[in-house]
Amino acid sequence: MNMQRWGGILLLCIAIGGNLIFRSVQNMIWICHLSALLCGLGLLVRHNLAAQVGGLWLTIGLGGWLADAISHPQAYDSVSWIMHFSYLTGAAIALLRLPVRRSMWLGAIGWYLFAQALARLFGDASENVNFAFAIWPSWRSSFERYLSFWLFFLAAAAAIALASNLLLLALQSLGFPSWREKVR
């Protein structure tokens, strides 16, 4: 079994095991955990676009999670830290080892909208999973209406996903990293 498949198994074990043992099934609808499942399954079955969309969101989401964890350290325990940083292993395999597609950023936006819909359908409004119900507390001074907040984050997600996609394509065209699988 190659590194790609082992990375997929690792992500699936961390996401499913970590949430079932230390959290709840409902915790799985946060985009970070959904993305770990998508990336893990993509790596396991060798579906590069799924793995990369999940990996991209694991990377994007880590920045937001980290900012929140640093500003509210009492809200996060060691399990949360271990899970989120372990997700980077799979993201690195997906984003640095697999050939990059030009459409990856569009898949990332679709995945974001899907995660929002899942949160609206199955999430508790009081937990505001994936910012699907209300303005996140630390952003309330910047936005008066939820629609403005939601559109801002959708546009920011699209911009970050597009910029990341272009950067990965540029690195791929330069042959970096040299151990990346060849584009088919």
N, C-alpha and C positions, 0 to 999 in steps of 0.2 A: 504494500500500500504506500502511495507516495505522500509527500508533505501536504499536498493540497487536500487530500482526503482526511489525513490525520487532523489537519487544522479544522476541517468541517466537523469532525467528531468532537474535537475539543470544544468548539463553540457551542454545539448542541448540548453537550454535557453540562457546561457552565450555565448556559441560559435556562435549560429545563431543570437541571438539578438544583441550581442556586435558588431559583424561584419557588420550586416545589418544597424544598427543604427549609429555606430560611424566610421565604416571603409567602406569596399567595398566587394562585393562578391568575387573578385579576391584575397582578403586577406585570404579567407578561404583555399587556397591551401598551406599555410604554414603548416608544419608537426604538429605544436602544435595545430592548430585549427582542422585539419583533425583528429588528435588523440583524441581531445575532442569529436568530433562527433562519432568516433568509440567506444570510451569508454562509452560515454553516451548511444548510441544505444545498446551496449553490456549489460550494466547494466539494461536498460529498458526492453529488451526482454530476459534477463537472459542467455546471451551467454557469458560464463565466459572467454573463450579464447580471444574473441574480446575485452571485457572490459579490460582484463589484458594487452593485446598488446597495446591498446590505453593508458592505465594507465602508462605502462612502458615508452612509448614515452613522455607522459606528464612530467614524472619525469626526464628522460634523457634530454629532450629539455629545461626544466626549467633551468638546469645548464648552458647550452650554451646561452640561452636567457639572463639569469641574468648576466653572464660575459660580454656580449655585452652591456646590458643596463647600467651596472656600468661604463664601459669604454666610452660609448657614451650617457650620460644621456639626452642630448638635443634631441635625436632621439626618446625618449619614453615618452608618456604622462601617466597620472594617469589611464586612461581606460585600457591601455596595462598592467600596473602593476596589476590592479584589476583582469582583465581577466586571466592572467597567474597564479596568486596565487590562484584564485578561482578554477582553474583546478585541483589543488592539492587535493581538497575535493574528487572529483571523483576518482582520482588516488589512494588515500588512501583507499577508499572503495573497489576498484577493486583489489588492490595489498595486502591489509591486511585482507580483509574479505572473499574473495572467495578462493576456493581451487586452488592451483597452479599446472599447468601442466608442465611436463618436456620439452615440445616442445614450450613453450611460447617464448623463445629466437629466434627460427626459424621464428615464426610468426612475431616477431618484425623486423627481417631483411627483410622479405617479404614486410612488411608495409612500411619500409624505402624506398625500391626500388620502390614500388607503388607511394609513395609521390614524389619521384624524377621524375618518369615518368609523373605524373600529372603536376608537375612544368614545365617540358620540353615542354609538350603539350599546356598548357594553361597559363603559366606564362610569364611575361615580362622579357627578358634577362637582362635589366638594373636593375631590382630589385633583381635578383639572388636568387629567392625564393628557399629555401631548399638547397642552394649551388649547384643548378643544372646546372649552366652555367659557373661559373668562380670561381677562388680561392677567398675566403672571404678576404676582405682587410687586416684584422689583421693577416692573415696567409701568405701573399705574400712573406714575408722575409724567410719563411721556405720551400716554394715550388716554383719551377720554372715552372712546368707543371701541368695543370689541372688534368690529369689522375692520377698523383702521389697523389695529394691532395684528389681526389675523392676516390681512393683506401685506403688511410690512414683513411679517415672518415668512410668508409664502414667497415674496419677492427676494428676500434675503437668502432663503434656502435655494431658490433658483439660481441666484447670482453665485453663491458659493459652490453649488453643484457644477455649474457651467465652468467657472474658473478652475475648479479641481479637475474636471474632465479635460480641459485644454492643457493644463499643466502636465497631467499624466500622459496625454497624447504627445506633447512636446518631448518629454523625457523618453517615451517609447521610441520616437523618431530618431533620437540621439543614441539609442542603444542602451539606455540606462533603465534599470540595472541590467548588467550583462547576462544575468541568469534568468531573465524573463522568458517565458515560453514564446515561441515564434508566432506571429499573427497568421492565422489560417485564412 
